[in-house]
Amino acid sequence: MIDVAALQKADTILLVTQLSLPNLRNAIRILRFLRELNGLDEKVKIVVNRLGLEEPTIRRKRAEEIIGREIFWKCRTSIG
């Protein structure tokens, strides 16, 4: 599995998600998967992409509670 080898070699893994329940659930699933791969979840930093969201369905602090870790960075960029 080449992807796993790349993740193992990486110093940092950026996991990009949005502040919605379905996206946060997927982030939790990915973190669980990475935890099973010899603790790769410790390399993960959470990045929140707010592009296209006028008002997030979940606030940042609540998202951190749901995920169980701090959000490293949030980005909001406009197109156009």
RATA-V439382 format. One record per backbone hydrogen bond with DSSP energy under -0.5 kcal/mol. CO is the residue of the C=O (numbers start at 1). NH is the residue of the N-H. E is the energy in kcal/mol with one decimal. If there is no record, write none. Layout:
co->CO nh->NH e->E
co->CO nh->NH e->E
//
This chain:
co->1 nh->5 e->-1.7
co->2 nh->6 e->-2.2
co->3 nh->7 e->-2.1
co->4 nh->8 e->-2.4
co->5 nh->9 e->-1.7
co->6 nh->10 e->-1.4
co->13 nh->15 e->-0.6
co->13 nh->45 e->-2.7
co->14 nh->16 e->-0.7
co->15 nh->47 e->-2.8
co->17 nh->49 e->-3.1
co->18 nh->20 e->-1.9
co->19 nh->57 e->-0.9
co->19 nh->58 e->-1.2
co->20 nh->24 e->-2.5
co->21 nh->25 e->-2.5
co->22 nh->26 e->-1.9
co->23 nh->27 e->-2.1
co->24 nh->28 e->-2.2
co->25 nh->29 e->-2.2
co->26 nh->30 e->-2.4
co->27 nh->31 e->-2.5
co->28 nh->32 e->-2.4
co->29 nh->33 e->-2.3
co->30 nh->34 e->-2.6
co->31 nh->35 e->-2.1
co->32 nh->36 e->-1.6
co->33 nh->37 e->-0.7
co->34 nh->37 e->-0.5
co->34 nh->40 e->-1.8
co->35 nh->39 e->-1.8
co->36 nh->38 e->-1.3
co->37 nh->40 e->-0.6
co->39 nh->42 e->-1.7
co->40 nh->43 e->-1.8
co->41 nh->44 e->-1.1
co->43 nh->13 e->-2.3
co->45 nh->15 e->-2.6
co->46 nh->72 e->-1.9
co->46 nh->73 e->-1.6
co->47 nh->17 e->-2.5
co->47 nh->49 e->-0.6
co->48 nh->50 e->-0.6
co->48 nh->75 e->-3.1
co->50 nh->53 e->-2.0
co->52 nh->54 e->-0.7
co->59 nh->63 e->-2.4
co->60 nh->64 e->-2.3
co->61 nh->65 e->-1.7
co->62 nh->66 e->-2.5
co->63 nh->67 e->-2.9
co->64 nh->68 e->-2.3
co->64 nh->69 e->-0.9
co->70 nh->46 e->-0.6
co->70 nh->72 e->-0.5
co->73 nh->48 e->-2.8
co->75 nh->50 e->-3.0
//
